[in-house]
Each structure stands twice: as C-alpha cells, then as structure tokens.
Amino acid sequence: MTRWVIKVGTSLLRGSKGSSTAQVIQSYCSCIAASKERGDQVILVTSGAVGLGCIQLKIKNRPEDLIELQASAAVGQGHLMGLYEKAMKAHNFNVAQILLTRADLSSRKNYRNASNTLKKLLEWDVLPVINENDALSDEELRYGDNDTLSALVAIAVEADQLILLTDVDQLYSSDPKVDAKAKPISDVHYPNLLKTPEEDTQYLGNWGTGGIKTKLSAARIATASGITVHLADGRDSHKLEELLRGERGGTVFHPDPKPMKNRKSWLAHALKPLGNIYLDSGACEAIKSRGASLLLVGIQNIDGSFASNEAVRILNPEGQEIARGITSLSSESLTNALKSSLDSDRSPVVIHRDVLVIT
C-alpha cells in the first residue's frame, strides 16, 4: 500500500480545445480510482476554483483585483467539487471537501486535527479533495502557495510519495521555451542539486500562480521529511496512471536519507516567521553542533514585531538563515533585555531546543 498526495494545478484543469475541464477531471479520477482499488490511499490537492469561476462568469482573463479573485473562487468552488464528486461516484468512491490554507497549519493543534481528519478519511476509503480557501484567503491567491500546501499535507499524513502535476514534462536547467540549450534534469538528490536551478528558473502561465519555483520549494519541504517527489506532465492522464503504478515522473526528487521528524517539519515549514533574530558566531555553533537552546547572551540584534510563542527565523552574522523556532519572549521584551547587561551564567533561554529546528 502506498499513500499518495497528488497536486493538480489550474493550467491543467482549464482543459484544452480537445478536452473540457470535466473530461480532464474524469481522466484523473479514473486513475485515482484504479489506484485505490489496488489498495493505495490517495489525497488530492487541487487548484481551479478561480479558473472555473471565470469560465462560469464568462471572464476571459484572470482578474487582478483581489476581491474579484475571491468572488470568482466562490463561484467556481462548488462547480469544481461537483465535478470531482460526479467523477469519483462513477467508480463508487466518496469524496470529502476540505478547505485549507497554509495559515491553518500554523497552529500545532490545527495541524494535528487536520492530520487526524485526513487519516480517518483515508481509513474510510474516501478521497479527500483539498482546495485552498480562495474565497476568503488572499495569501494563496497572491502567491500560489498550494504547491507548498501539498507538501505540508504530505508531511501531515506521512505520505510516501508526492506528485506535482504540471504543464511541463520535467525540470530543466533553464526555461526551455526561451533557451534552446536548456538541459533536462531527471533526478535531484537532496539537498545539493535541489538548490542549483531554483534561483533562475520560474515558468509562469497565464492562469497558474505558482510556477516551477514554488514546486521546487514544495519538493525541498517534502524531501526533507523523507517523501519522494515526482514532477510530472499532467497534460496526459496516462502519465498519472503510470506514476500510480510505480513508474517514475519526469523529474524525481529523492528524499533526504536522514529525514526530519513530524514536529520538526512543522516547525521548519508550516509556521510563518514573524521576525528575525541575529546571532553571534558562538551561538550559531552551539545551536548547530551541540544541539543547544538559544540563550539571550548569543543574540546580537532582532527585527520584526512578534509576541511570545510565535515563530521567528534565526540568522547568522552574515544574515543567512540557520534555524527557526518558537520564541519564549516577545520582540519588545527581547529589545529591553538586550539593552541590559547580562552575563552568560544567568542568561535566559529565548528558544528552547525542543521548539528549534536547523534549516
């Protein structure tokens, strides 16, 4: 039995001249149903509410205004779920709609609740269909963060494999649409090669908001937790069928041989940092090499406004992130404490090592 998370983007769900959105969804669901009949468990993370809403409203171009985007999503959401429900019902499977955003997972309690709900649905042999709450949330609409959402979902349910379906056949060293010398990349082994193409590679379609950059970010998150990630061409449903039967995607991102545990993954990826804490070199070494907690004495400076028990980034003297954690002191308290003269013997713990993760 394999536990899969599949992410499908807007550009694929809009269909083409040869196939409608309903036909595309039917093809995907046929592959998913076959996988479930073989004993696998599948979760689907889908985009498409805005695009389908625009089709229903006869809007030719994706709106740029946030309120119009949210209203379009509200129109398209019901239609989108109706298509999935009808397609899976043809194979005698139920679906469950879950509206989720990355912000929902920033609470450890909500994260556990989402994990438990999804696992129960899988136990009941239901297909969970997760969509961003685009009608209310502006983060996903602005930044296309559903790629990251799919990786966080994969971590929350302890998935074996994450499939990112897109409208390119695989990852390239540069954009093949404009660079004839672009080289295909078949395998990415965590973490070295994963960082190489990201800085200069981003393909943005007219309707999708993510692009390759967010997919690379999702791959980094998932592989760090021991999940294999496939970047594959979703324009042909046969590719999804092959993947679910155990074949490889266009580009395979191989998992870290020493993956993070679930709580550390949540700390590193699900939380949104609200500020930065800059350390001296000695504190950096203590955190990275000795697994120490962060003491006030090692802090050089801070920026941002945050309360106690909120997430922050931890940076070295060069401004590079080395860790993330949950601070026990607010930014105001830290600022006041830094103005005082404190020696290391009585330096308070700012971030305990149990809520600190090296990134």
Contacts in CASP RR format, 6 or more apart in sequence:
PFRMAT RR
TARGET T0000
AUTHOR 0000-0000-0000
METHOD contacts of the structure
MODEL  1
MTRWVIKVGTSLLRGSKGSSTAQVIQSYCSCIAASKERGDQVILVTSGAV
GLGCIQLKIKNRPEDLIELQASAAVGQGHLMGLYEKAMKAHNFNVAQILL
TRADLSSRKNYRNASNTLKKLLEWDVLPVINENDALSDEELRYGDNDTLS
ALVAIAVEADQLILLTDVDQLYSSDPKVDAKAKPISDVHYPNLLKTPEED
TQYLGNWGTGGIKTKLSAARIATASGITVHLADGRDSHKLEELLRGERGG
TVFHPDPKPMKNRKSWLAHALKPLGNIYLDSGACEAIKSRGASLLLVGIQ
NIDGSFASNEAVRILNPEGQEIARGITSLSSESLTNALKSSLDSDRSPVV
IHRDVLVIT
1 39 0 8 1.000
1 40 0 8 1.000
1 41 0 8 1.000
2 40 0 8 1.000
2 41 0 8 1.000
2 160 0 8 1.000
2 161 0 8 1.000
2 246 0 8 1.000
3 40 0 8 1.000
3 41 0 8 1.000
3 42 0 8 1.000
3 43 0 8 1.000
3 122 0 8 1.000
3 157 0 8 1.000
3 158 0 8 1.000
3 159 0 8 1.000
3 160 0 8 1.000
3 161 0 8 1.000
4 35 0 8 1.000
4 40 0 8 1.000
4 41 0 8 1.000
4 42 0 8 1.000
4 43 0 8 1.000
4 159 0 8 1.000
4 160 0 8 1.000
4 161 0 8 1.000
4 162 0 8 1.000
4 163 0 8 1.000
4 244 0 8 1.000
5 42 0 8 1.000
5 43 0 8 1.000
5 44 0 8 1.000
5 45 0 8 1.000
5 150 0 8 1.000
5 153 0 8 1.000
5 154 0 8 1.000
5 157 0 8 1.000
5 159 0 8 1.000
5 161 0 8 1.000
5 162 0 8 1.000
5 163 0 8 1.000
6 28 0 8 1.000
6 32 0 8 1.000
6 42 0 8 1.000
6 43 0 8 1.000
6 44 0 8 1.000
6 45 0 8 1.000
6 162 0 8 1.000
6 163 0 8 1.000
6 165 0 8 1.000
6 240 0 8 1.000
7 44 0 8 1.000
7 45 0 8 1.000
7 46 0 8 1.000
7 146 0 8 1.000
7 147 0 8 1.000
7 150 0 8 1.000
7 162 0 8 1.000
7 163 0 8 1.000
7 164 0 8 1.000
7 165 0 8 1.000
7 218 0 8 1.000
8 28 0 8 1.000
8 44 0 8 1.000
8 45 0 8 1.000
8 46 0 8 1.000
8 47 0 8 1.000
8 165 0 8 1.000
8 234 0 8 1.000
9 46 0 8 1.000
9 47 0 8 1.000
9 48 0 8 1.000
9 146 0 8 1.000
9 165 0 8 1.000
9 166 0 8 1.000
9 208 0 8 1.000
10 47 0 8 1.000
10 48 0 8 1.000
10 50 0 8 1.000
10 51 0 8 1.000
10 207 0 8 1.000
10 208 0 8 1.000
10 209 0 8 1.000
11 166 0 8 1.000
11 167 0 8 1.000
11 205 0 8 1.000
11 206 0 8 1.000
11 207 0 8 1.000
11 208 0 8 1.000
12 24 0 8 1.000
12 165 0 8 1.000
12 166 0 8 1.000
12 167 0 8 1.000
12 234 0 8 1.000
12 235 0 8 1.000
13 21 0 8 1.000
13 24 0 8 1.000
13 25 0 8 1.000
13 46 0 8 1.000
13 47 0 8 1.000
13 48 0 8 1.000
13 51 0 8 1.000
13 52 0 8 1.000
13 80 0 8 1.000
14 21 0 8 1.000
14 48 0 8 1.000
14 51 0 8 1.000
14 55 0 8 1.000
14 207 0 8 1.000
15 21 0 8 1.000
15 23 0 8 1.000
15 24 0 8 1.000
16 235 0 8 1.000
19 27 0 8 1.000
21 52 0 8 1.000
21 55 0 8 1.000
21 83 0 8 1.000
22 83 0 8 1.000
22 87 0 8 1.000
24 237 0 8 1.000
25 83 0 8 1.000
25 84 0 8 1.000
25 87 0 8 1.000
26 87 0 8 1.000
26 90 0 8 1.000
27 237 0 8 1.000
28 44 0 8 1.000
28 87 0 8 1.000
28 237 0 8 1.000
28 240 0 8 1.000
29 84 0 8 1.000
29 87 0 8 1.000
29 88 0 8 1.000
29 90 0 8 1.000
29 91 0 8 1.000
30 87 0 8 1.000
30 91 0 8 1.000
30 237 0 8 1.000
31 237 0 8 1.000
31 240 0 8 1.000
31 241 0 8 1.000
31 244 0 8 1.000
32 42 0 8 1.000
32 44 0 8 1.000
32 88 0 8 1.000
32 127 0 8 1.000
32 244 0 8 1.000
33 88 0 8 1.000
33 91 0 8 1.000
33 93 0 8 1.000
34 241 0 8 1.000
34 244 0 8 1.000
35 42 0 8 1.000
35 244 0 8 1.000
35 245 0 8 1.000
36 42 0 8 1.000
36 93 0 8 1.000
36 125 0 8 1.000
36 127 0 8 1.000
37 91 0 8 1.000
40 244 0 8 1.000
41 122 0 8 1.000
42 127 0 8 1.000
42 244 0 8 1.000
43 118 0 8 1.000
43 122 0 8 1.000
43 127 0 8 1.000
43 128 0 8 1.000
43 130 0 8 1.000
43 153 0 8 1.000
43 154 0 8 1.000
43 157 0 8 1.000
43 159 0 8 1.000
44 84 0 8 1.000
44 127 0 8 1.000
44 128 0 8 1.000
44 129 0 8 1.000
44 130 0 8 1.000
45 130 0 8 1.000
45 131 0 8 1.000
45 146 0 8 1.000
45 149 0 8 1.000
45 150 0 8 1.000
45 153 0 8 1.000
46 80 0 8 1.000
46 84 0 8 1.000
46 129 0 8 1.000
46 130 0 8 1.000
46 131 0 8 1.000
47 131 0 8 1.000
47 132 0 8 1.000
47 146 0 8 1.000
47 208 0 8 1.000
48 76 0 8 1.000
48 80 0 8 1.000
48 131 0 8 1.000
49 72 0 8 1.000
49 73 0 8 1.000
49 74 0 8 1.000
49 76 0 8 1.000
49 77 0 8 1.000
49 78 0 8 1.000
49 80 0 8 1.000
49 131 0 8 1.000
49 132 0 8 1.000
49 134 0 8 1.000
49 135 0 8 1.000
50 62 0 8 1.000
50 63 0 8 1.000
50 69 0 8 1.000
50 72 0 8 1.000
50 73 0 8 1.000
50 76 0 8 1.000
50 134 0 8 1.000
50 141 0 8 1.000
50 207 0 8 1.000
51 62 0 8 1.000
51 72 0 8 1.000
51 76 0 8 1.000
51 207 0 8 1.000
52 75 0 8 1.000
52 76 0 8 1.000
52 79 0 8 1.000
52 80 0 8 1.000
53 59 0 8 1.000
53 72 0 8 1.000
53 73 0 8 1.000
53 75 0 8 1.000
53 76 0 8 1.000
53 79 0 8 1.000
54 60 0 8 1.000
54 62 0 8 1.000
54 63 0 8 1.000
54 72 0 8 1.000
56 75 0 8 1.000
56 76 0 8 1.000
56 79 0 8 1.000
57 72 0 8 1.000
57 75 0 8 1.000
59 72 0 8 1.000
61 206 0 8 1.000
62 69 0 8 1.000
62 206 0 8 1.000
62 207 0 8 1.000
62 208 0 8 1.000
63 69 0 8 1.000
63 72 0 8 1.000
66 138 0 8 1.000
66 141 0 8 1.000
66 142 0 8 1.000
69 134 0 8 1.000
69 141 0 8 1.000
70 134 0 8 1.000
70 135 0 8 1.000
70 136 0 8 1.000
70 138 0 8 1.000
70 141 0 8 1.000
71 135 0 8 1.000
73 134 0 8 1.000
73 135 0 8 1.000
73 141 0 8 1.000
74 135 0 8 1.000
77 131 0 8 1.000
77 134 0 8 1.000
77 135 0 8 1.000
80 131 0 8 1.000
81 95 0 8 1.000
81 97 0 8 1.000
81 129 0 8 1.000
81 131 0 8 1.000
84 95 0 8 1.000
84 127 0 8 1.000
84 129 0 8 1.000
85 95 0 8 1.000
88 94 0 8 1.000
88 95 0 8 1.000
88 127 0 8 1.000
93 125 0 8 1.000
93 126 0 8 1.000
93 127 0 8 1.000
94 124 0 8 1.000
94 125 0 8 1.000
94 126 0 8 1.000
94 127 0 8 1.000
95 126 0 8 1.000
95 127 0 8 1.000
95 128 0 8 1.000
95 129 0 8 1.000
96 121 0 8 1.000
96 126 0 8 1.000
96 127 0 8 1.000
96 128 0 8 1.000
96 129 0 8 1.000
97 129 0 8 1.000
97 131 0 8 1.000
98 114 0 8 1.000
98 117 0 8 1.000
98 118 0 8 1.000
98 128 0 8 1.000
98 129 0 8 1.000
98 130 0 8 1.000
98 131 0 8 1.000
99 130 0 8 1.000
99 131 0 8 1.000
99 132 0 8 1.000
99 133 0 8 1.000
100 114 0 8 1.000
100 130 0 8 1.000
100 131 0 8 1.000
100 132 0 8 1.000
100 133 0 8 1.000
100 149 0 8 1.000
100 153 0 8 1.000
101 132 0 8 1.000
101 133 0 8 1.000
101 137 0 8 1.000
101 139 0 8 1.000
101 140 0 8 1.000
101 149 0 8 1.000
102 139 0 8 1.000
102 140 0 8 1.000
102 145 0 8 1.000
102 148 0 8 1.000
102 149 0 8 1.000
102 152 0 8 1.000
102 270 0 8 1.000
102 272 0 8 1.000
103 137 0 8 1.000
103 139 0 8 1.000
103 272 0 8 1.000
104 110 0 8 1.000
104 114 0 8 1.000
105 111 0 8 1.000
105 114 0 8 1.000
105 152 0 8 1.000
105 156 0 8 1.000
105 266 0 8 1.000
105 270 0 8 1.000
106 270 0 8 1.000
106 271 0 8 1.000
106 272 0 8 1.000
106 311 0 8 1.000
108 266 0 8 1.000
111 156 0 8 1.000
111 266 0 8 1.000
111 270 0 8 1.000
114 153 0 8 1.000
114 156 0 8 1.000
115 156 0 8 1.000
115 157 0 8 1.000
118 128 0 8 1.000
118 153 0 8 1.000
118 156 0 8 1.000
118 157 0 8 1.000
119 157 0 8 1.000
121 127 0 8 1.000
121 128 0 8 1.000
122 128 0 8 1.000
122 157 0 8 1.000
130 149 0 8 1.000
130 150 0 8 1.000
130 153 0 8 1.000
132 140 0 8 1.000
132 141 0 8 1.000
132 145 0 8 1.000
132 146 0 8 1.000
132 149 0 8 1.000
133 140 0 8 1.000
134 140 0 8 1.000
134 141 0 8 1.000
139 145 0 8 1.000
140 146 0 8 1.000
140 149 0 8 1.000
140 209 0 8 1.000
141 209 0 8 1.000
142 209 0 8 1.000
143 209 0 8 1.000
143 210 0 8 1.000
143 214 0 8 1.000
144 208 0 8 1.000
144 209 0 8 1.000
144 210 0 8 1.000
144 214 0 8 1.000
145 210 0 8 1.000
145 214 0 8 1.000
146 210 0 8 1.000
147 164 0 8 1.000
147 210 0 8 1.000
147 211 0 8 1.000
147 214 0 8 1.000
147 215 0 8 1.000
147 217 0 8 1.000
147 218 0 8 1.000
148 214 0 8 1.000
148 217 0 8 1.000
148 218 0 8 1.000
148 221 0 8 1.000
148 269 0 8 1.000
150 162 0 8 1.000
150 164 0 8 1.000
150 218 0 8 1.000
151 162 0 8 1.000
151 217 0 8 1.000
151 218 0 8 1.000
151 219 0 8 1.000
151 221 0 8 1.000
151 222 0 8 1.000
151 227 0 8 1.000
151 229 0 8 1.000
151 269 0 8 1.000
152 221 0 8 1.000
152 269 0 8 1.000
152 270 0 8 1.000
153 159 0 8 1.000
154 162 0 8 1.000
154 222 0 8 1.000
154 225 0 8 1.000
154 227 0 8 1.000
155 221 0 8 1.000
155 222 0 8 1.000
155 225 0 8 1.000
155 227 0 8 1.000
155 262 0 8 1.000
155 265 0 8 1.000
155 266 0 8 1.000
155 269 0 8 1.000
156 262 0 8 1.000
158 262 0 8 1.000
159 227 0 8 1.000
160 227 0 8 1.000
160 228 0 8 1.000
161 227 0 8 1.000
161 228 0 8 1.000
161 229 0 8 1.000
161 230 0 8 1.000
162 218 0 8 1.000
162 219 0 8 1.000
162 222 0 8 1.000
162 227 0 8 1.000
162 228 0 8 1.000
162 229 0 8 1.000
162 230 0 8 1.000
163 229 0 8 1.000
163 230 0 8 1.000
163 232 0 8 1.000
163 240 0 8 1.000
163 243 0 8 1.000
163 249 0 8 1.000
164 215 0 8 1.000
164 218 0 8 1.000
164 219 0 8 1.000
164 229 0 8 1.000
164 230 0 8 1.000
164 231 0 8 1.000
164 232 0 8 1.000
165 232 0 8 1.000
165 233 0 8 1.000
165 234 0 8 1.000
165 239 0 8 1.000
165 240 0 8 1.000
166 211 0 8 1.000
166 212 0 8 1.000
166 215 0 8 1.000
166 231 0 8 1.000
166 232 0 8 1.000
166 233 0 8 1.000
166 234 0 8 1.000
167 205 0 8 1.000
167 233 0 8 1.000
167 234 0 8 1.000
167 235 0 8 1.000
168 176 0 8 1.000
168 203 0 8 1.000
168 212 0 8 1.000
168 233 0 8 1.000
169 184 0 8 1.000
169 232 0 8 1.000
169 233 0 8 1.000
169 250 0 8 1.000
170 184 0 8 1.000
170 185 0 8 1.000
170 186 0 8 1.000
170 231 0 8 1.000
170 232 0 8 1.000
170 233 0 8 1.000
170 249 0 8 1.000
170 250 0 8 1.000
170 251 0 8 1.000
171 184 0 8 1.000
171 185 0 8 1.000
171 188 0 8 1.000
171 197 0 8 1.000
171 201 0 8 1.000
171 212 0 8 1.000
171 216 0 8 1.000
171 231 0 8 1.000
171 250 0 8 1.000
171 251 0 8 1.000
172 182 0 8 1.000
172 183 0 8 1.000
172 184 0 8 1.000
172 185 0 8 1.000
172 197 0 8 1.000
172 201 0 8 1.000
173 182 0 8 1.000
173 183 0 8 1.000
173 185 0 8 1.000
173 197 0 8 1.000
173 201 0 8 1.000
174 181 0 8 1.000
174 182 0 8 1.000
174 197 0 8 1.000
174 200 0 8 1.000
174 201 0 8 1.000
175 182 0 8 1.000
175 201 0 8 1.000
175 202 0 8 1.000
175 203 0 8 1.000
176 182 0 8 1.000
177 203 0 8 1.000
184 251 0 8 1.000
185 193 0 8 1.000
185 197 0 8 1.000
185 251 0 8 1.000
186 250 0 8 1.000
186 251 0 8 1.000
186 252 0 8 1.000
187 193 0 8 1.000
187 251 0 8 1.000
187 252 0 8 1.000
187 254 0 8 1.000
188 194 0 8 1.000
188 219 0 8 1.000
188 251 0 8 1.000
188 252 0 8 1.000
188 253 0 8 1.000
188 254 0 8 1.000
189 254 0 8 1.000
190 220 0 8 1.000
190 223 0 8 1.000
190 224 0 8 1.000
190 253 0 8 1.000
190 254 0 8 1.000
190 255 0 8 1.000
190 256 0 8 1.000
191 220 0 8 1.000
191 223 0 8 1.000
191 224 0 8 1.000
191 256 0 8 1.000
194 216 0 8 1.000
194 219 0 8 1.000
194 220 0 8 1.000
194 223 0 8 1.000
194 253 0 8 1.000
197 216 0 8 1.000
198 213 0 8 1.000
198 216 0 8 1.000
198 217 0 8 1.000
201 212 0 8 1.000
201 213 0 8 1.000
201 216 0 8 1.000
202 211 0 8 1.000
202 212 0 8 1.000
202 213 0 8 1.000
203 211 0 8 1.000
203 212 0 8 1.000
204 210 0 8 1.000
204 211 0 8 1.000
205 211 0 8 1.000
215 231 0 8 1.000
218 229 0 8 1.000
219 229 0 8 1.000
219 231 0 8 1.000
219 253 0 8 1.000
221 265 0 8 1.000
221 268 0 8 1.000
221 269 0 8 1.000
222 229 0 8 1.000
222 253 0 8 1.000
222 255 0 8 1.000
223 229 0 8 1.000
223 253 0 8 1.000
223 254 0 8 1.000
223 255 0 8 1.000
223 256 0 8 1.000
224 256 0 8 1.000
224 259 0 8 1.000
224 260 0 8 1.000
224 265 0 8 1.000
224 268 0 8 1.000
224 269 0 8 1.000
225 255 0 8 1.000
225 256 0 8 1.000
225 259 0 8 1.000
225 260 0 8 1.000
225 262 0 8 1.000
225 265 0 8 1.000
226 255 0 8 1.000
226 256 0 8 1.000
226 259 0 8 1.000
226 260 0 8 1.000
227 255 0 8 1.000
227 259 0 8 1.000
228 252 0 8 1.000
228 253 0 8 1.000
228 254 0 8 1.000
228 255 0 8 1.000
229 252 0 8 1.000
229 253 0 8 1.000
230 243 0 8 1.000
230 248 0 8 1.000
230 249 0 8 1.000
230 250 0 8 1.000
230 251 0 8 1.000
230 252 0 8 1.000
230 253 0 8 1.000
231 249 0 8 1.000
231 250 0 8 1.000
231 251 0 8 1.000
231 252 0 8 1.000
231 253 0 8 1.000
232 239 0 8 1.000
232 240 0 8 1.000
232 243 0 8 1.000
232 249 0 8 1.000
232 250 0 8 1.000
232 251 0 8 1.000
233 239 0 8 1.000
233 250 0 8 1.000
234 240 0 8 1.000
239 249 0 8 1.000
242 249 0 8 1.000
243 249 0 8 1.000
260 268 0 8 1.000
260 357 0 8 1.000
264 357 0 8 1.000
267 311 0 8 1.000
267 324 0 8 1.000
267 325 0 8 1.000
267 326 0 8 1.000
267 355 0 8 1.000
267 356 0 8 1.000
267 357 0 8 1.000
268 324 0 8 1.000
268 357 0 8 1.000
268 359 0 8 1.000
271 311 0 8 1.000
271 324 0 8 1.000
271 325 0 8 1.000
271 326 0 8 1.000
272 311 0 8 1.000
273 311 0 8 1.000
273 312 0 8 1.000
273 313 0 8 1.000
273 324 0 8 1.000
274 304 0 8 1.000
274 305 0 8 1.000
274 306 0 8 1.000
274 310 0 8 1.000
274 311 0 8 1.000
274 312 0 8 1.000
275 302 0 8 1.000
275 303 0 8 1.000
275 304 0 8 1.000
275 305 0 8 1.000
275 306 0 8 1.000
275 312 0 8 1.000
275 313 0 8 1.000
275 331 0 8 1.000
276 302 0 8 1.000
276 303 0 8 1.000
276 304 0 8 1.000
276 312 0 8 1.000
276 313 0 8 1.000
276 314 0 8 1.000
276 315 0 8 1.000
277 294 0 8 1.000
277 299 0 8 1.000
277 301 0 8 1.000
277 302 0 8 1.000
277 312 0 8 1.000
277 313 0 8 1.000
277 314 0 8 1.000
277 315 0 8 1.000
277 327 0 8 1.000
277 334 0 8 1.000
277 350 0 8 1.000
277 351 0 8 1.000
278 299 0 8 1.000
278 300 0 8 1.000
278 301 0 8 1.000
278 302 0 8 1.000
278 315 0 8 1.000
278 316 0 8 1.000
278 317 0 8 1.000
278 319 0 8 1.000
279 287 0 8 1.000
279 294 0 8 1.000
279 298 0 8 1.000
279 299 0 8 1.000
279 300 0 8 1.000
279 314 0 8 1.000
279 315 0 8 1.000
279 316 0 8 1.000
279 317 0 8 1.000
279 322 0 8 1.000
280 298 0 8 1.000
280 299 0 8 1.000
280 300 0 8 1.000
280 317 0 8 1.000
281 316 0 8 1.000
281 317 0 8 1.000
282 298 0 8 1.000
283 294 0 8 1.000
283 295 0 8 1.000
283 297 0 8 1.000
283 298 0 8 1.000
283 299 0 8 1.000
284 316 0 8 1.000
284 317 0 8 1.000
284 322 0 8 1.000
286 292 0 8 1.000
287 294 0 8 1.000
287 314 0 8 1.000
287 322 0 8 1.000
287 323 0 8 1.000
287 353 0 8 1.000
287 356 0 8 1.000
287 358 0 8 1.000
288 322 0 8 1.000
288 323 0 8 1.000
288 358 0 8 1.000
291 353 0 8 1.000
292 353 0 8 1.000
293 349 0 8 1.000
293 350 0 8 1.000
293 351 0 8 1.000
293 352 0 8 1.000
293 353 0 8 1.000
293 356 0 8 1.000
294 314 0 8 1.000
294 349 0 8 1.000
294 350 0 8 1.000
294 351 0 8 1.000
294 356 0 8 1.000
295 344 0 8 1.000
295 347 0 8 1.000
295 348 0 8 1.000
295 349 0 8 1.000
295 350 0 8 1.000
296 334 0 8 1.000
296 337 0 8 1.000
296 338 0 8 1.000
296 342 0 8 1.000
296 347 0 8 1.000
296 348 0 8 1.000
296 349 0 8 1.000
296 350 0 8 1.000
297 342 0 8 1.000
297 343 0 8 1.000
297 344 0 8 1.000
297 347 0 8 1.000
298 347 0 8 1.000
299 334 0 8 1.000
299 338 0 8 1.000
299 350 0 8 1.000
300 317 0 8 1.000
301 338 0 8 1.000
302 331 0 8 1.000
302 334 0 8 1.000
302 335 0 8 1.000
302 338 0 8 1.000
304 331 0 8 1.000
305 331 0 8 1.000
306 312 0 8 1.000
306 327 0 8 1.000
306 330 0 8 1.000
306 331 0 8 1.000
307 330 0 8 1.000
307 331 0 8 1.000
308 327 0 8 1.000
308 328 0 8 1.000
308 329 0 8 1.000
308 330 0 8 1.000
308 333 0 8 1.000
309 326 0 8 1.000
309 327 0 8 1.000
309 328 0 8 1.000
310 326 0 8 1.000
310 327 0 8 1.000
311 324 0 8 1.000
311 325 0 8 1.000
311 326 0 8 1.000
311 327 0 8 1.000
312 324 0 8 1.000
312 325 0 8 1.000
312 326 0 8 1.000
312 327 0 8 1.000
312 351 0 8 1.000
313 321 0 8 1.000
313 323 0 8 1.000
313 324 0 8 1.000
314 321 0 8 1.000
314 322 0 8 1.000
314 323 0 8 1.000
314 324 0 8 1.000
314 325 0 8 1.000
314 351 0 8 1.000
314 356 0 8 1.000
315 321 0 8 1.000
315 322 0 8 1.000
316 322 0 8 1.000
321 359 0 8 1.000
322 358 0 8 1.000
322 359 0 8 1.000
323 356 0 8 1.000
323 357 0 8 1.000
323 358 0 8 1.000
323 359 0 8 1.000
324 356 0 8 1.000
324 357 0 8 1.000
324 359 0 8 1.000
325 351 0 8 1.000
325 355 0 8 1.000
325 356 0 8 1.000
325 357 0 8 1.000
326 351 0 8 1.000
326 355 0 8 1.000
326 356 0 8 1.000
327 334 0 8 1.000
327 350 0 8 1.000
327 351 0 8 1.000
328 348 0 8 1.000
328 349 0 8 1.000
328 350 0 8 1.000
328 351 0 8 1.000
328 352 0 8 1.000
329 337 0 8 1.000
329 348 0 8 1.000
329 350 0 8 1.000
334 350 0 8 1.000
337 348 0 8 1.000
342 348 0 8 1.000
END
